[in-house]
Amino acid sequence: MKKLVIKLFVLTAIFTAFFAITAYAAKGNAQDAFAKVNEIRVANGLSPLTWNGQIENAAKVRANEIVSSFSHTRPDGSSWYTADASVLYGENLAQYYDSADEVVAAWMNSPSHKANILKPEFKSGAIAAIEVDGEVYWAEEFGI
């Protein structure tokens, strides 16, 4: 009986861990969103964006900032691109979308966000997604 209880405990722990990891991975996946953006660019005859670590750092800054102030103006009153003016040339923001599919669909349904995604001059970029109190905040940044 003791062995059965231990086996059930271990199986329950594994099952719980698996679904916790799966749920976490499915919410706010920036890499998946970036891949979807590139699929759309390629389908529209454009080159895919390359992931840029410097832009990623700025995207993380912007994602954190929009938690308290959802705006293209930064909390200190400066313009969005000052998160790293040496590399930022375009920005898409979003909140209330849990998945990459949802956020990219929303961006593509907005003329100004779609224009950024399909802008031929943009050659690099990154996306950051952070979850705060169950809500996902997205910052997609573009470079040339």
N, C-alpha and C positions, 0 to 999 in steps of 0.2 A: 504494500500500500504506500509506504514511504517513497519508493522509487517512482511510482505512478504520479504522486503529488509533485515530486521534483521535476519529472518530465513535463508535466502540464505547466508548471511554473516557467520552465525554460522555453517551451513553445510559445507561451503567452508573451513572454518578454521579447522573443524574436519577432513574433507577429506585430506587436506594438511598435517596436523599433523600425521595422520595415515600413509600416504605414506612416509613421511620423516622418521618416526620411523622404518617402514618396510625396507626402503632402507638402513638406517644406520645399522640395525641388520643383514642384509644380507651380508655386506661387512666386511671382516676381523674378523670373529667370531672365536676366539681362542678355546672356549669351544667346538664348533662344530667340529673343526679340531681335537681336542684331542679325542673326542668321535669316530671319524672316524679312527684315528690311533688305538684306542683300538679295534674297530670292526675288523680291519685287523689283529691285533695281535691274537685275539681270533680265528679268522678263520684259522690262521696258527698254532694253538695248543699252543699258548703262553698265559701267564697270562696278563690281562690288566694292564696298568700302573696306579699307584695311583697319583692323583694330589698332588703336593708338593708345599706349599706356599713359602718356601725358594727358591726353583728352579724357581717358578713363578717370584719372585723378580729379580733373575738373568736374566731370559728370557726378562723381561721388560727392563732391562739395555741393553741387547744385541740388542733387537729390536730398541731401540732408537739409539744405536751406529751405526747400519748398514745403517741408513738414510744418514749419512755423509761419511761412509766408509764401503762399502759392502764387507766384508771379515771375515774370521775366525780369523784374527788378529785384535785385538782391536785398536781403534784410537791412543792409547798411545804406540802402538808397542808390547804390551804383548799378550800372547795367550788367546784365547776365554774363556778358563775355569777359568781364573783368575777373571771373574765377580763374582765367588764364588767358589773357589777351593775346599771348603769343601764338596760340593754336586754335582758339574758338572762333568759328565763323557762322554757326547756325545752331539753333536749339529747339527741341521739342520737349514739352513737359506733359505729364499726365498723372492723375491719381484716380483711385477707385477702380482700377483694372487689376485683376489678380494674375492674369496669365499673359504670356507673350502674344498669343493670338489676339486676345482682347485689346491690348494696348496698341498693337500695330494696326489692327482694323480701325480703331478709333482715330489714329493719326491719319490713316489713308482716307477716312471719311471727312476730314477737315482740310479744306483747300490749302491753307497756309502750312500745315504740318506735312501734307502730301508733297507740296512744292519743295520743302526741305529734303524730304526723302528722295525725291526724283531730280534734285539739282545736280547737273553734270559736273559742276565745278568742285563739288565735295568729293574728296578722294579718301578721307579717313574719318574715323569717328569712334564712339564708344557709347555704351548705355550703362547707366547705373540704376538699380532698383533696390529700394530699401523698404522694409516693412516696419511700421510703427503702429502699435495698438490695432493690429489686424488689417491695416490699410497699406497698400503698396504705393510708393511714390517713385515715379520714373523720370529720369533725365537722360535725354538723348542729345549728345553733342556732336557737332560736325566740324571737320577741318578740311583744309585744301591741300 
